[in-house]
Every structure is written in structure tokens, then in C-alpha cells.
Amino acid sequence: MSFVRNAWYVAGWAENFGRALTPLTIMDDAIVIYRTEDGRAVALADECPHKRLPLSKGKLKGDAVECGYHGLTFDCLGNCIRVPGQTTVPKAAFVRSYPLAERRGILWIWMGEAEAADPDLIFDLPAFDEAGWAPHFGDALEIESNYLNVAENLCDPAHVSFVHPTTLGNPESEDVPIESHREDKTVITSRWIRDAPPVGFFKAFGNFQGHVDRWHYYLFHAPCVAVIDFGSADSTLKIGEDERDRGVRLFALHFLTPVSETRTIDHWMHLRNIAQDDEAMGDQMNAQFRLAFDEDKEILEAVQQREARPRRQPPVRIAIDRGANLLRRVIKDMVEEEIDLEDALHRQDGGETARPVRAVPH
């Protein structure tokens, strides 16, 4: 498959990057991230063009990176500024630099053409700025599964009844229909479960004494951000879809970073409308999320292992797959747009630059 490269992806929580040379891999690109002396984050290709030693094996010299093999030194833009033993710098002595941006404690990286890196395209959520909401950071969950498998899971409310029976789901939701539709590059999948017992999560944090009305709104902002708006309200309130703030409501945010064809990192966090000043409550909720997301991890890794083997019969498609199918269509459209742009640029420069060969996801 091919990834959407002209997009902002989460490199990690901003607090996890400092003066150390920190290596990571995104879309099979080896990258090193560090902060300058004034605190600005820098991302460079993690490979010296001389002998290919990772620059993360070198050391910082002020705001520049010195290769640990022969001392070639690169500035924050990837330009080679020193070659020990000679005064000239070869034209090929440079490394790629990646645009970065910091928003709300998150470090974002642009994996495509640097000229197209518009910070206004970085995902944001209005609740961050609204009174009555408390954000709480979670973890970086490593999943040995293809990015689209993980993305499909985040367009799929139906799985919670079976994968998370003690935390986020229960049998009462098994046969509730799911609605799915696409709005430009966002896929929205939703359902309401009316007048049913609360799930384990809301038994723990909602203090409900009787039945509740419960909702799931899965909003996947392609290519890499999922927002799960979910919550419960006492069923006697008979709240409407636009009255969800009357209940216990959360936004679970998932930022997917493709590492390779078979590995994905899910940086997750949540915002809640209860106990806004109680950090312990946020920690307790995260403990429940870890249980649930580990269950997802087990399922997705098992699927990936099986996908590596030959298929013995045609795949079965069912109604709940609509959200996942819409998502794959969105991603396919975005990849095709990038291929068309690359082709146009290739023709514009007279074919002087090599055009990357990219597959389109099915």
C-alpha cells in the first residue's frame, strides 16, 4: 500500500523531545528529532549521506548534528556545514529536513512536500478551548498491524460489544444498527443504545443507578486522526442527540502514525466533561482505556498475522463494514490525488527528477 504523505502526523508528545537525539521511524523514513538550544524542535533524516550511519548515533554541537563516524556536521535545515579534513562540501552532502509544529502539547510532523506544509491543516478540537473540559494525555501504543487495519477499528462501534465486554461494551448493543456516512475527508459512524444497563466504564465513572442512553460517534479525519465521542446519560432524561453534554461525555482522541507496512503507533488521549480538576480521575480513566486498547492490540495483531498468509476463501462483507469501506475510499482518493500531483510536477520539470513509484491502496 501507499501512505498519504501530504499530511500532519503525530511524532509524539512534545514533552518527550529534548536535547537528546531521538530516533523514530514514520512511513519507513528514519528520522531523528532534537531541540535546539532555544527549545525549537528539529527533524532530520536519520542517515549520514557519507557512510549511512544514523545521525542519532552522533552528537549535538550547539544546534547542529555531528555524525559519529567521520564528523560530517549538519545544521537544522539539513545542510552540511563541516567536512573534517577539507574546506569544500560536496553538493550531495545534505540530509532531508521535515517540517514540525507544536500544538497543545503535541509535536506534529509533515511527511510530504515541505512547501505544502500548512500549519492551519493541523487537527484541532473545539473542546480544547471550551470551558468544562479537561484534557488528559495517554500513551503511545505500538501495534504490529497495518495502519489501515487500525484505522478501520476506529470506524467501527460494532466491535466494542465483543472485544471490550467488561469496559466499553455490553451485550445490549450487539444488534443495534450503525449509521455511516462521509463528509469530504471525514468518515462518521454512529449509533445510540437507548434504555440499557451502563457499560463497565460508566458504572465506574458515571455513578448511574439505573438504565442509561448511550452513544457512540466515531469521527475519522483522514488520514490519521480519530475522535470517538461517547458517553451515557440517565435514560429518564430522554436526551436528544444535541444534548450529549447533559450526560457523562468523553472524547477519546487517537492519532495514528504509520511506522511501516505492518506497524502502527497509536498516540491516544482523552477529554472529559466531569471531574475537570481531578488528575486522579484522568489516571483512573486511562487505566480503563489501557485495558480496552490492549484488547484491540491483541485482535489487530492477530488479524495482521493472518493477512500475511494466503487466503483460502473470498472475504465476507457485512453491513457494519460500511464505515471501514468509506474510509478506504477516502484514503484511496487522497493517495490518487498525490500521485496525480507528482505526475504533474514530473511533467513540469521535463522529467529531470525521478518520479516515485507509489501503489494505491485497495
N, C-alpha and C positions, 0 to 999 in steps of 0.2 A: 504494500500500500504506500501511498504518499501522504505526507502530513501537510496541513495548511501552515505555511511558514510566515506569511504576512499577517501576523497577529501577535498580541502580547500574551506571554505565558509567565506563570509564577516561577521564579528561580528559587524562592524560599522566603521565609520570614526575614524582614530587614535586620532584625537584631542578631541573626545568626552569621552575619558577614562583618568582618573587621579587617584588621591589618594583615591577617594571615592569608596566604594564597590558597583559596578554597576551590578544589576541582569539582566539577559536576558534568554530567552528560545530558544533553537535550537533543532529541531527534538524531541521535548518533553523532552529534557535534561535541567534541571535547572542549570544554570551556573552563577558564579559571577566573574567579571573581575575587576582588580585594577592594579595600577602601584606601583612598589617598590620605595624605596627612591631614587634609581639611575635612575628611569624612565622606567624600564623594565616592560612590561605588563605580567600579570599572569592571568590564567583562572583555576578555580577550580569548582568542583561540588558544587552547592549551597545548601548543606544539611549536617548538622552535623550528624554523624552516631550514636550519643547518643539518642537524642530525636527528631531528624529530623527538628530542627529549621533551616531555611535558614541562611547560614553563612552571607549573605548580611544584616541580622538583627544584626550582631555583630559589631566589630570594629577592625581597624588595630592596631597592636602592632609592630611597626617597619615594617618589611616586612612580618609578619605573621598575620593570621586572628584569632581573638578570638571570639568564639561562645558567643552570647549574653544571653544564658540560663544558662550554668554551667561553662563557661570559658575554655572549651577544645580549644587548640590552634593548628593551622595547618600552616606548612611552605609552601613555594612556590611550593613544589613538592606534597603537599597534605598529608605529613607525620604529625601525631600528635606529637607535641613536649612538650605538657604540659597537664596534667590532674590534676586540683586543688584537693588537699587533699590526693594525693597518689603519690608514686615515680615510679610505674610501668605504662606502657602504654599498653592497650590491643592490641592484634595483629589486631583486626578488626577496630581499631581507625585510619582510614585514609580516605581521600577523593580522588576522581579521579582528576588528573590534565590534562589539554588539551594543546597540542602544539599550540603556537601562532607565528605569523610572521607579521612584518610591512613592507609594500612596498607602495611607492608612496602615503603616507597619508592614507592608508587603513590598518585596523587591520584584519588579516585573522586567522581563527581557523580551526584546523583539528579535525573532529568529529569521526574518526575511530581509528584503532590501532596506538598507538603513535610511534611504531617502523617504521611504514610505512610513517611517515610524512616527505616527502621530499620537502624542500622549492623550489627546482627547478621546482616543479609542479604548483607553483602559477601562475595564469594567468597574462600575460603582453601583452602590445600592443606597437608595434614599434613606433607609433606616439608620445608616451610619450618622446622619446629621439630624435625625429627628429625636425629640425628647421621648423618653420612655423605653429606650432600647439599650441593651448592654452587650457589647461585643466580647467574645472570649476566644482566644486562639487555641487551636488544637494541635495536631501532629502533621507529619509528612509520612503518609502511609505508602510503603513500597509494595507494589503489586506486580507479580510476574505474569502479566497478561497484557494483550494488545490494548492500546488506548481506546479503540472503538468498542471493545467489549466492556471496558469500564464506563465509557460514556453511555452505552446502551443501558447499563444498570441504573444510571442516573436519569433515565427517561422512563422508568418502569416502577410505578407504585405497586404493581401486582405482586412483586416478589416478596414484599415485606411480610405477608401472612405466612410464608413458608420458610423464608431464610431467617427471619427475626421474630419468632413466635413469642419470645419472652420479653422483648424490649419495644420494638416499633410496630409490631403487628399482632393480630389475633385471628381466630377462625371466622369471626363475624364479617370480615372484609373480603373473604375469599371469592365470593361470587358477585361483588359489587362492580358494575360496569365501569370502564375507564374511558375518558374522553381525551382525544389527542388532536392537536392542530398545529400548524406552522404559521408564525408571524415573521416574515423576512428570514433572518438567520437564527431565530429562536424557536425551539420546539417546546410546546406546553402540553403537559399530560396531567390530568387531574381526576379526582373523584371525592365524593363525600360519603361517609358512613354515618348514617343517622340512627340515633336511639340505640346505641350499642355499648357494651362494657368498655371502659377505658383500657388501653394497652398498658403494658408494664411501665413504660416511660412516664405516662401521665398519671398512673397510680402513684408513682414515686414523687412526682413534682407538681401535680395538679391538685392533690387532696380532694379528688372527686369522690362523692359518697354514692352516687348512682350512675345512671347511664349518661353518655355524652354524645354529642355530634362531633365527628372527627373529619378533618380534611387533609388532603394531600394535593399540593400544586408543585409539580416538578417543572422547572423552567430551565432548559438547557440553552445557554447563549453560546452558540458555536463560534470558535471550535473547541473551547476548553473550560467554560465556567458553568457550573450547575448551581442553581438556587432551589432548595427544597423548602417551600413554605408549608409548614404543617403545624397542627395544633388540635386542641379539643376545648369544647365548651359544654357546660351543663345542658343536657338536652331539653330541659324545661324552658330554657331561654329562647329556643327556636330561632337562633341567629341566622341571618342571611349571609350570602357569600361575601358581601361587602362589610360585614360586621365581625370579621375574624379577630379584631383587636379586643373584643369583649371576652374572648377566651384566653387560654394559655397558648401563646403563639410563639413559634421559633422560625428562624431562617437558618438552615444548615447550608453553608457555602462550601463547595468543592471546586478546587482549582486543579485541573488535570494537566500534568506536564509529561508528555511522551519522552521516555528515555531512549527507547529502541522499539523495534517491531514487536517485542514480546515483554516489555517492561514499562510501567507507568508509575508516576508518583502522584498521589492524591493529597494535596495540601488542603486540610479542612479546618473550619472554624464555625462558630455559631453566633447568632444574635438572638436575644430573648427579651420578652416584654414583662418578665417577672423577676423579682429579687435583683434589680439592676445594680445595687451596690454590694451584693454578696458574692465575693470571689469564690467562696467555698461552694456556693450553688453552681457556679460555672464549672468548677472542677468536678463536682459530682455528676453533672450532666455529661461532661466529657468522658467520664469513666463509663457511662452507659453507651455513649457513642462508640467508644473503643471496642466494646463487646460486639456491637452490631456491625461495625466496619470490618472487624476481624472475620465475622461470618461471611461478609461479602467477599473478602480477600480469598477465603478458602474456596468459595464457589467459582470465582473468576479464574483463579489459578488452575482449578481442575478443568474448566472449560478450555483454557489455553493449551493445557497438556493434550487434551483430546483433539483439539483443532490441528495439532501437529501430526496427527495420524490420518491415514486415508479414510474417507467417508464411505460407509458401506451402503447407505441408502439416502435418498433425497431428503433435504431438510423439511421439516414441518413448520408451516406458518399458521399462527393463530391470531385472534383479534387483538390480544394485548400487545402484539408486536408493532402496532401502527406507530407508536411514538418512536421506537428504535428505527423503523424504516424511514420515517420522516427525517430523523437525524442523519442517517447515512446519505440521504438525498441532499441535505444541506451541505454536508462535508464534501460530497462529490462535486456539487456546484462550485464550492469555494476553490477546490483544487483545480477544476477545469478553468476557472477564471484566472488563476495564477499561471497555468500553462499557456493560456491564450496571451497573457501579458508578456511572458517570457519569449514566446514566439515573435510577438510584435517587436520587442526590443532587439531580438536577434536579427530580424529583417532590417531594422532601422540602422544598425551598425554594420550592415553589409555582410553579416555572418562572420565578423572577425573574432567574436568571442564565442566560446563553446556554450551551446545551449544544454542545460542539464536535462537528462532523461528522467522523466517522472511518471510513475504509474498513477492511474486514477483508481481510488477505492471503489469496490463493488457494493 
